[in-house]
Amino acid sequence: MAPPREEVIAFARRLIDAAELPLRVMGGVGVALRTPGADRALHRDYGDVDLAAPRRTRRAVADAMTAAGLEPEREFNALNGGHRQIWWTADGVLHVDVFIGEFMMCHRLDLDPGLKTPGPALRGADLLLTKLQVVELNLKDAQDAAALLSTHALSEDDDGISLRRLCDVLTDDWGFYTTVTDNLRRIPDVIGDHAPDVAGAVGERCDALVAHLEAADKSRAFRIRAKIGRRKRWYDVPEETL
């Protein structure tokens, strides 16, 4: 059984504060750190902590996790440790998933730019991209995305959801763009019964974001891939790790 929500959030803060490299919290816990004022219907429990680390920090990440008293998933880390590592608390109740340099699930997201901003968590736009890159959107990811969209304005800087950052990533990648815009259209229905007090406002923000992305200039690579469209799969299928 996972620890209570607030204990997991506090644990993530301690990991960030103790590390001697620029780690940032991502995943659901990162969203919680960025959205303390989110509607309580969007709160949820967490079974793990996801962290982002800079490229070429395999050894530094391992040293930081060991110093924190965590135990490695040895076989996984031996095979994948240059770009992803998994660590466990000593009691085996909670695991820490560290993504080094990039987040790769259904789509690839470069993490390094988001590590330059202050705070324990990734910036809002990067957190939103990690949630909306899931082709089969589930309630947890929709809750987290809604928490971000209901507490952050759409803006040109990192104080809100940076439209500049979203366009930098999505207007060059038709596949990523397609998954994100599909999910923005789904979110209001997914959270409608679960968080009715914020569903309307979230829907309006989703509509505004889709409209902005649709109007943005696209790269040549984007336009070429768009001609193929959905006839060819536009996303990767993540492998199960645990």
N, C-alpha and C positions, 0 to 999 in steps of 0.2 A: 504493500500500500504506500502510495507516494505521500511525502510530508504535506502539511497544509500549505496553501497557496503563498501566504506571506512568508513562511519559512524558506520556501524555494526562492522567492524574490530576494530575500536577505542573503541567502547563500550565494546567489549570483553576484550581488554587489560585493561581497567579501572577495570572491575570486578576482573581480576586476580591480579592486583596490590593492590587492596583494601582488598582482602580476607586475613584472618589470618590463612589459612590452604592451603596446596599445591594443588590448583586447576590447571588444565591444559585445554586449549581449544582443542576441537576435532571437528569432522564434517568438513563441508566445510570451515568454518572460521579458524579452526585449520590448514587446508591445506594451506589457503591463507597466514597465518602467517609464515608457514614453506617454502613457495615457492614464495617469492616476485619477483623472476626473471622468473617465468613461462611465456610461450607464452600467449599473450593477448587473443588468441582464447580460452584459457582454463579458463579465468576469468569468473565469474558468480556472480549473485546477491544472497543474503541470506535472508531468512525469519525468521531465528532463530539462536540462539547461543547454541552450545552443549558444556558442560563442563564435565570433569572427576574429581571425588573426591575420596579420600581414603575410604576404608571400615570403618564402625562404626563412620561416621561423620554426621549422620542425623541431629542432633541438630546444629552442627557447620555450616553445609551448610545452614540450615534455617536462622540462625543468620546472615550469610554473605549476603544472598540474601535480607533479610529484611533491613539490614543496607544500601544496595545499592538502596533502594527505590522500590524494586520489590514486586509484589503482588502474592500470591500463588494460584495455581489451587487446591483449598482446598480439594475437594473430592478425587481427584487423589493422592495428597500428603498424605492424611490420610491413604489411602489404600496401597500405594506403597513407602512411603517416606524413608524407610530404604535402598532402592536400586535405587530409581529414583524419582526425583522431577521436577515439572514444575512450572515456575515462569513467570510473565508477567511484562512488563514495564507499568507504570501508565496509559499511553495512550492506552494500549491494542494492540499496533502495532507489537511488537516484543516479542517473548517468549524465555525463557532460559530453556533448558532441561539439568538437572544435573544427570549424571549416577554415582552411588556411588559404587565403588569397582569392578564393572563389566559392560561390554556392552553386552547386550543380545538382539539380533534381530533374524537373521536366524541361528546364531551360538553364542557361548559364548566366550568372550574375557576377561581375567583377566586384569584389568586396573592398579592395584597397581604397578607392575614393571615399567611401563612407567611414573609414577609420580615422580620417583627419579631423572630424568634427568632435567637439567636446561632449562629455556625458558618458554614462555607463552603457548606453544602448546605441545601436545603429540609428542613423537619422531616419526620419519618417518615411521618405520616399523609398529608401532601400528596404526597410521593413515591409512596406506595402508590396514591393516587387517580389519579395520572398514568399508572401502569402498568395499573391495573385498568379504566380507561375504554376500553380497546381492545376492540372487539366481537369481532374475530378474533384472539384471544390467540395470540401466537407464543412460541417457546421463550425468546427473549431477555427478553421482558416477564415471563414466568413465572419465569425465573431471578431477575430483579431483585426481583419481588414476594416470592419465597421467601427471598431474602437478607434482606429487611426483616423478614418474619414470623418467621424463625428466630433473629434477633438482637435483636428489640425485643419487650418485653412489651406486651400490651394494657393501656392505662392511661387515666387521666383527664387526664393532662398530656402535655407535649411531650417528656418524657424517653423515652417509648416510642411506641407507635402510639396516638395520642389518639383514644379512642372518642368523646369530645365533638366533636372536629373532624369525624370521619367522619359522625356523626349530623347535625351542623349542615348538612353538604352533602347527604347522601343522603336524609334523611327529608322533604325538600321537593321531591325530583326523582325521580319514579318511574322514568324512563328511565335515569338515571345509576345509581340503586339496582339496577335490574334487570341492567345490564351488570356492575356490580361483584359482585353476589352470584352471577351465572352464572359469572364467572371464578374466584371463590373456590372454587366447587365443582369447577372444572376443574383447578386448579393441581396438586393432588397427582398426578393421572394424567399431566399434561404433564411434570413433573419426576421422576416415579417411577423411570424407568430411568436418567435423567441424573444424579440426585443421591440415590441410594437411602438414604444415611446420614441424611439430614434429611427425607426425604419424609414419614415417619410423623409427626414433630413438626410439620411444616408443615401437614399435613392436619388435625391436632387444632386448631391455631390458626385455620385457615380455618373449621372447623366452629364454633368458639367465636365467631368474628367474625360469621358468618352468623346464628347464633342471637341474638346481641346486636342486630344490625340488624333482624331480623325482629320482635323484641319491642319495639323502640323506637316511641314515638308518632310517627305520621305527620301531615303537614299536610293541610289540606283539599284543596289543589291536588294533592297526591300521591294522595289517595284517589279524586279525580275521574278523574285520568289512569289509575289502576289499573283502573278499570271498563272502559276501552277495551282495555287490555292489549296483547298482541302483534299484534293485528289491524292496528295502525298502527305504522309504523316509529318507534322510540323513540330513535334515535341519528342523528347526522350522518355523512356519508361524507367523510372528509378528502381534500382535494385533494393531489396529488403536487406537491412544490415543487422537488425536485432530481432 
